[in-house]
């Protein structure tokens, strides 16, 4: 029964379950909104069991389902969804903690929100138990379905939520949206909602006819067919900006091709503006069969191998008449003009949806839609590289179409690869009919041709002979480089004077490993000639840092900006956690952890064979040179080697790639090496000590410190115990701070000998706690906040509030697998006041009756 049919208020069940004098949840009321757009919200709810509350606005309320595992972009993932009571619209913005003993007690965050668009009549769909709809959220997008599987008589109706197959669908093995994006979109919004990408009225309806699809589209302008549209080009980049919402497409290994359709007749136009219609007559015929009267279509032509992957050599062979161009497949990814409307100012999301829907109806096996993928570029790029693809292209969904190189389209490559001009060649030793190497160049900013090195591999004998025949026809007497011929020895494996120079009119695509400091390419491999690109535009491509986003580069099992070797190696057999899990953890935690590491000497615990192998404690560089890690010179410490600082996200992840599991920091910073700015009490329980005693000990230590006028903060150790941390003004030396901390521990042991011991040996602390003051000595270190621990389970040292102490179950309550999830519910930093607290020990020393002479 729907909200319109029932005589009972649809929110009656919601109200009856809650005491609004106790809970902060909104009471709300049924209230229809004036907006045509229907809202949706997904709230992550850490109740007795973590689940996701999926809510769709209809008839003035939020229809609600509890989804235990959360949504998945994988159509094969059929997620259980329990139909629960309707909620008021005001609940859509609720975040907070529902008190104990209340219905649904636990913490709630808004995990995703946006608008939804039903396909067909949603009330009829609900009645039949089959609801199909589009989502336009910050995390979820595309076509979804809810299907009722109830047999009748259930107290709570079971449904199934799953993703329909479209351009947003992705295998879970490649991308898990729940783990990749765990945070609140209110605390950490992924994009700002706008009419261009959220309002249903701004998008083409799936059931509309193609000739109506552009009417009313934001940015669409009724206009005559442009005679020319130059393609939008992508910028080679080191990473994806943190701002904006991006989709990711495969970077096809083919030729860029635009199609202009006038009066139903297609013309195929290359990137350089050449008409290639005569080269591909069968593709022209297929385009004619689409039934389009006027359009500009943008895409890439490829030839697919037996595994369905694009192969550039196969495409080149098709044009060399070695095979038929009938094998060419045309992947379309944009439509800047369609049936009387100029769409260049419309957002990419609207253009792509129009193209996708049109090709679903009219596309063929040779004319296909270039599917896009959601967030997590690292996983997408990693998958592309493992499949042998060239890379991926990231595009902002709210951007217009611009006929130039832009930073709203950026390309991320698996390896360095670009086009070069062929300036000359050498003969193959012992075989004059074949080339031995190609001499390459690019145009400098002033237009002059400069040398970049050579390539001597990547072709077979037949292709080498074909290149020699082709190049011999355009030979010249003088080198085309502005600086003249290169010096002897610069070209690898050639003698001075062996060069044969040519007019630089042919373009070769070459992959290579790196650029040398003097501008030469290293370890180059020839890919193919590029007959589709003009020689005048060939310059050195330099990857840009676009925006302020994190670096995300190519590589096998790439996670963020790091190439992870042996990514699948299990480092903790008890949990099955791998090296890649560890690297991804440190990348995800960087913004929380770095304040505890920046400017502070750090020692590393490395486990090349995992936690069961030999562990190495490393204080100095020792020639491993981890990228991003800096050296700190302790000038006050004669004869001591440089110390390490892990002060950036790159350094943190790079260290994990180099098998660093734990990060241990000093109690002082580089600004004041010999004066600690904190004092630590490590509560280390002996064998047989109950966890309750550890919690009690933390309270007793805090109480004593409070009586001494000192405020302290708490964190788990990641192992068996807890750390009580006292921030200090860096005024006293290490010896004084250590001696004072020892005096505090001695006082505790004298006052409560049944719980505390002063000596650290295992036999001395059976059933008791050793409050370790030795952490405060010169050069001593403690596991940093958020550091993993090289112990079974890979526990994490987690900062917590004193109010949460009673809820803790162990010092390793959170692991690298669960810590990030925990932080997604954290609305306030429990250590927020720590950084501004600069305490002195003057009053505490006086109260305790401590002086340096009495220490020890």
Secondary structure, DSSP 8 states (H G I E B T S, - for coil): --TTT-SS-TTHHHHHT--TTT--S--------S-SSEEEEEEEEESSSEEEEEEEEETTEEEEEEETT---S-TT--EEEEEEEEEEGGGGG--EEE-TTSTT-EEEEEEEEEEEEESS-HHHHHHHTEEEEEEEESS-EEEEEEEE---S--SS-EEEEEE-SSTT---TTT--HHHHS-S-TTTS-SS---HHHH-GGGS--TTS-GGGTTTT-TT-EE----S-----EEEEBSB--SSS-EEEEE--SSEEEEEEEETTEEEEEETTS-B-GGGGHHHHHHHHTT--SEEEEEEEEE-B-TTS-B-HHHHHHHHTTSS-GGG-EEEEEEEEEETTEE-TTS-HHHHHHHHHHHHHHH--SSEEE--EE-S-HHHHHHHHHHTT--EEEEEETT----SSEEEEEEEEESSEEEEEEEEEEEEETTEEEEEEEEEEEEE-TTS-EEEEEEE--S--HHHHHHHHHHHHTTB-SS--STT-S--TTSSTT--TT--EEB-S--EEEEEESEE-TTS-EES-EEEEE-TTS-GGG-B----B--TT--B----TT-BTTB--TTTT-EEETTTTEEHHHHHHHHHHHHHHHGGGTTTEEEEEEE-TT-TTS--EEE-S-TT---TT-EEE--TTSTT---EEE--SHHHHHHHHHTTEEEEEEEEEEGGGTTS-SEEEEEEEE-TT--HHHHHHHHHHHHHHHHHTT---EEEE-SSSSEEEEEEB-TTS-HHHHHHHHHHHHHHHHHH-TTTEES--SGGG-TTSEEEE-GGGSTT--EE-TT-B-SSTT-BB--EE-GGGGGG---TT--BTTTHHHHHHT--S-TTTTTTT--B-SHHHHHHHT--GGG--
